[in-house]
Amino acid sequence: MMKKGRSWIPLAVVALLWVGPYAWMVSTSLRTLPEIVAAPAWPIPNSIQFEAYREVLTTIPVGRYFLNTTVMAVAIALLQILLALPAGYALAKLHFVGKKAAFALVLACLLIPAQVTFVPVFSMLGPLGLVNTFAALILPFGVSALGTFLVRQALLSVPDEMIEAARLDGASELRIVYGLLAPMLRPTLASLFLFSFVFHYNDYFWPLVMTTDDDVRTLPLAVALLREQGTGVRWHIVMAGNVILSLPVLALFAAVQKQILRAVTARAG
């Protein structure tokens, strides 16, 4: 019994390291600025204050920025899944010349950050009149090397006989990919959706480069504008904005965590 109790100590320490910064962020958002300046590391507010949240909601149009961010992140995630399924299927189940080279190219793309390619992409989208549009935020990320890799690895465990049986029944390749295999890969696709959504929902760099109009700007950019240069950073307001920014991501994770656990369990098995 003693050993079992001690085994939870490392888990508790790791959990504290993960939850601690978020708890400190929430606590800071509920304090006043003089209180933060006097004791910035003190985790417990003397009195709970919601003025920071009121100022965030009145300073920036949170609803519009949140809608822009959600539309962008969801569209990217769905487009990545839509294209990763046939790409992963081709690399896992089809036989063609250059298959190994194509897979190596996919792996190489995992090593290239988006910041490296923003200049040529911007130069390409600018003459087309796509800057300051949702197309500029979505299309450059429509193809995901990580998504292709995850789908390909998941499909390696699917028996070839199942695909052959579907072909004998007259199913087309698209029907096999989207009608037969996609439901079988639901945990993997849910993990891909969550990873993509969280990454692009929190992305600051690409929307900053590709947008100058408030109509298409995203919530991370708006939260960054909460900083007041010259009079000092209003940390309670910045933290309140970050709490509002993170709530949809936490809700999404709570909704799909079972699918993620299934994917991890299946991969571990």
Secondary structure as a PSIPRED ss2 file (coil, helix, strand):
# PSIPRED VFORMAT (PSIPRED V4.0)

   1 M C   1.000  0.000  0.000
   2 M H   0.000  1.000  0.000
   3 K H   0.000  1.000  0.000
   4 K H   0.000  1.000  0.000
   5 G H   0.000  1.000  0.000
   6 R H   0.000  1.000  0.000
   7 S H   0.000  1.000  0.000
   8 W H   0.000  1.000  0.000
   9 I H   0.000  1.000  0.000
  10 P H   0.000  1.000  0.000
  11 L H   0.000  1.000  0.000
  12 A H   0.000  1.000  0.000
  13 V H   0.000  1.000  0.000
  14 V H   0.000  1.000  0.000
  15 A H   0.000  1.000  0.000
  16 L H   0.000  1.000  0.000
  17 L H   0.000  1.000  0.000
  18 W H   0.000  1.000  0.000
  19 V H   0.000  1.000  0.000
  20 G H   0.000  1.000  0.000
  21 P H   0.000  1.000  0.000
  22 Y H   0.000  1.000  0.000
  23 A H   0.000  1.000  0.000
  24 W H   0.000  1.000  0.000
  25 M H   0.000  1.000  0.000
  26 V H   0.000  1.000  0.000
  27 S H   0.000  1.000  0.000
  28 T H   0.000  1.000  0.000
  29 S H   0.000  1.000  0.000
  30 L C   1.000  0.000  0.000
  31 R C   1.000  0.000  0.000
  32 T C   1.000  0.000  0.000
  33 L H   0.000  1.000  0.000
  34 P H   0.000  1.000  0.000
  35 E H   0.000  1.000  0.000
  36 I H   0.000  1.000  0.000
  37 V H   0.000  1.000  0.000
  38 A H   0.000  1.000  0.000
  39 A C   1.000  0.000  0.000
  40 P C   1.000  0.000  0.000
  41 A C   1.000  0.000  0.000
  42 W C   1.000  0.000  0.000
  43 P C   1.000  0.000  0.000
  44 I C   1.000  0.000  0.000
  45 P C   1.000  0.000  0.000
  46 N C   1.000  0.000  0.000
  47 S C   1.000  0.000  0.000
  48 I C   1.000  0.000  0.000
  49 Q C   1.000  0.000  0.000
  50 F C   1.000  0.000  0.000
  51 E H   0.000  1.000  0.000
  52 A H   0.000  1.000  0.000
  53 Y H   0.000  1.000  0.000
  54 R H   0.000  1.000  0.000
  55 E H   0.000  1.000  0.000
  56 V H   0.000  1.000  0.000
  57 L H   0.000  1.000  0.000
  58 T H   0.000  1.000  0.000
  59 T H   0.000  1.000  0.000
  60 I C   1.000  0.000  0.000
  61 P C   1.000  0.000  0.000
  62 V H   0.000  1.000  0.000
  63 G H   0.000  1.000  0.000
  64 R H   0.000  1.000  0.000
  65 Y H   0.000  1.000  0.000
  66 F H   0.000  1.000  0.000
  67 L H   0.000  1.000  0.000
  68 N H   0.000  1.000  0.000
  69 T H   0.000  1.000  0.000
  70 T H   0.000  1.000  0.000
  71 V H   0.000  1.000  0.000
  72 M H   0.000  1.000  0.000
  73 A H   0.000  1.000  0.000
  74 V H   0.000  1.000  0.000
  75 A H   0.000  1.000  0.000
  76 I H   0.000  1.000  0.000
  77 A H   0.000  1.000  0.000
  78 L H   0.000  1.000  0.000
  79 L H   0.000  1.000  0.000
  80 Q H   0.000  1.000  0.000
  81 I H   0.000  1.000  0.000
  82 L H   0.000  1.000  0.000
  83 L H   0.000  1.000  0.000
  84 A H   0.000  1.000  0.000
  85 L H   0.000  1.000  0.000
  86 P H   0.000  1.000  0.000
  87 A H   0.000  1.000  0.000
  88 G H   0.000  1.000  0.000
  89 Y H   0.000  1.000  0.000
  90 A H   0.000  1.000  0.000
  91 L H   0.000  1.000  0.000
  92 A H   0.000  1.000  0.000
  93 K H   0.000  1.000  0.000
  94 L C   1.000  0.000  0.000
  95 H C   1.000  0.000  0.000
  96 F C   1.000  0.000  0.000
  97 V C   1.000  0.000  0.000
  98 G C   1.000  0.000  0.000
  99 K H   0.000  1.000  0.000
 100 K H   0.000  1.000  0.000
 101 A H   0.000  1.000  0.000
 102 A H   0.000  1.000  0.000
 103 F H   0.000  1.000  0.000
 104 A H   0.000  1.000  0.000
 105 L H   0.000  1.000  0.000
 106 V H   0.000  1.000  0.000
 107 L H   0.000  1.000  0.000
 108 A H   0.000  1.000  0.000
 109 C H   0.000  1.000  0.000
 110 L C   1.000  0.000  0.000
 111 L C   1.000  0.000  0.000
 112 I C   1.000  0.000  0.000
 113 P C   1.000  0.000  0.000
 114 A H   0.000  1.000  0.000
 115 Q H   0.000  1.000  0.000
 116 V H   0.000  1.000  0.000
 117 T C   1.000  0.000  0.000
 118 F H   0.000  1.000  0.000
 119 V H   0.000  1.000  0.000
 120 P H   0.000  1.000  0.000
 121 V H   0.000  1.000  0.000
 122 F H   0.000  1.000  0.000
 123 S H   0.000  1.000  0.000
 124 M H   0.000  1.000  0.000
 125 L H   0.000  1.000  0.000
 126 G C   1.000  0.000  0.000
 127 P C   1.000  0.000  0.000
 128 L C   1.000  0.000  0.000
 129 G C   1.000  0.000  0.000
 130 L C   1.000  0.000  0.000
 131 V C   1.000  0.000  0.000
 132 N C   1.000  0.000  0.000
 133 T C   1.000  0.000  0.000
 134 F H   0.000  1.000  0.000
 135 A H   0.000  1.000  0.000
 136 A H   0.000  1.000  0.000
 137 L H   0.000  1.000  0.000
 138 I H   0.000  1.000  0.000
 139 L H   0.000  1.000  0.000
 140 P H   0.000  1.000  0.000
 141 F H   0.000  1.000  0.000
 142 G C   1.000  0.000  0.000
 143 V C   1.000  0.000  0.000
 144 S C   1.000  0.000  0.000
 145 A H   0.000  1.000  0.000
 146 L H   0.000  1.000  0.000
 147 G H   0.000  1.000  0.000
 148 T H   0.000  1.000  0.000
 149 F H   0.000  1.000  0.000
 150 L H   0.000  1.000  0.000
 151 V H   0.000  1.000  0.000
 152 R H   0.000  1.000  0.000
 153 Q H   0.000  1.000  0.000
 154 A H   0.000  1.000  0.000
 155 L H   0.000  1.000  0.000
 156 L C   1.000  0.000  0.000
 157 S C   1.000  0.000  0.000
 158 V C   1.000  0.000  0.000
 159 P C   1.000  0.000  0.000
 160 D H   0.000  1.000  0.000
 161 E H   0.000  1.000  0.000
 162 M H   0.000  1.000  0.000
 163 I H   0.000  1.000  0.000
 164 E H   0.000  1.000  0.000
 165 A H   0.000  1.000  0.000
 166 A H   0.000  1.000  0.000
 167 R H   0.000  1.000  0.000
 168 L H   0.000  1.000  0.000
 169 D C   1.000  0.000  0.000
 170 G C   1.000  0.000  0.000
 171 A C   1.000  0.000  0.000
 172 S C   1.000  0.000  0.000
 173 E H   0.000  1.000  0.000
 174 L H   0.000  1.000  0.000
 175 R H   0.000  1.000  0.000
 176 I H   0.000  1.000  0.000
 177 V H   0.000  1.000  0.000
 178 Y H   0.000  1.000  0.000
 179 G H   0.000  1.000  0.000
 180 L H   0.000  1.000  0.000
 181 L H   0.000  1.000  0.000
 182 A H   0.000  1.000  0.000
 183 P H   0.000  1.000  0.000
 184 M H   0.000  1.000  0.000
 185 L C   1.000  0.000  0.000
 186 R H   0.000  1.000  0.000
 187 P H   0.000  1.000  0.000
 188 T H   0.000  1.000  0.000
 189 L H   0.000  1.000  0.000
 190 A H   0.000  1.000  0.000
 191 S H   0.000  1.000  0.000
 192 L H   0.000  1.000  0.000
 193 F H   0.000  1.000  0.000
 194 L H   0.000  1.000  0.000
 195 F H   0.000  1.000  0.000
 196 S H   0.000  1.000  0.000
 197 F H   0.000  1.000  0.000
 198 V H   0.000  1.000  0.000
 199 F H   0.000  1.000  0.000
 200 H H   0.000  1.000  0.000
 201 Y H   0.000  1.000  0.000
 202 N C   1.000  0.000  0.000
 203 D C   1.000  0.000  0.000
 204 Y C   1.000  0.000  0.000
 205 F H   0.000  1.000  0.000
 206 W H   0.000  1.000  0.000
 207 P H   0.000  1.000  0.000
 208 L H   0.000  1.000  0.000
 209 V H   0.000  1.000  0.000
 210 M H   0.000  1.000  0.000
 211 T C   1.000  0.000  0.000
 212 T C   1.000  0.000  0.000
 213 D C   1.000  0.000  0.000
 214 D C   1.000  0.000  0.000
 215 D C   1.000  0.000  0.000
 216 V C   1.000  0.000  0.000
 217 R C   1.000  0.000  0.000
 218 T C   1.000  0.000  0.000
 219 L H   0.000  1.000  0.000
 220 P H   0.000  1.000  0.000
 221 L H   0.000  1.000  0.000
 222 A H   0.000  1.000  0.000
 223 V H   0.000  1.000  0.000
 224 A H   0.000  1.000  0.000
 225 L C   1.000  0.000  0.000
 226 L C   1.000  0.000  0.000
 227 R C   1.000  0.000  0.000
 228 E C   1.000  0.000  0.000
 229 Q C   1.000  0.000  0.000
 230 G C   1.000  0.000  0.000
 231 T C   1.000  0.000  0.000
 232 G C   1.000  0.000  0.000
 233 V C   1.000  0.000  0.000
 234 R C   1.000  0.000  0.000
 235 W H   0.000  1.000  0.000
 236 H H   0.000  1.000  0.000
 237 I H   0.000  1.000  0.000
 238 V H   0.000  1.000  0.000
 239 M H   0.000  1.000  0.000
 240 A H   0.000  1.000  0.000
 241 G H   0.000  1.000  0.000
 242 N H   0.000  1.000  0.000
 243 V H   0.000  1.000  0.000
 244 I H   0.000  1.000  0.000
 245 L H   0.000  1.000  0.000
 246 S H   0.000  1.000  0.000
 247 L H   0.000  1.000  0.000
 248 P H   0.000  1.000  0.000
 249 V H   0.000  1.000  0.000
 250 L H   0.000  1.000  0.000
 251 A H   0.000  1.000  0.000
 252 L H   0.000  1.000  0.000
 253 F H   0.000  1.000  0.000
 254 A H   0.000  1.000  0.000
 255 A H   0.000  1.000  0.000
 256 V H   0.000  1.000  0.000
 257 Q H   0.000  1.000  0.000
 258 K H   0.000  1.000  0.000
 259 Q H   0.000  1.000  0.000
 260 I H   0.000  1.000  0.000
 261 L H   0.000  1.000  0.000
 262 R H   0.000  1.000  0.000
 263 A H   0.000  1.000  0.000
 264 V H   0.000  1.000  0.000
 265 T H   0.000  1.000  0.000
 266 A H   0.000  1.000  0.000
 267 R H   0.000  1.000  0.000
 268 A H   0.000  1.000  0.000
 269 G C   1.000  0.000  0.000
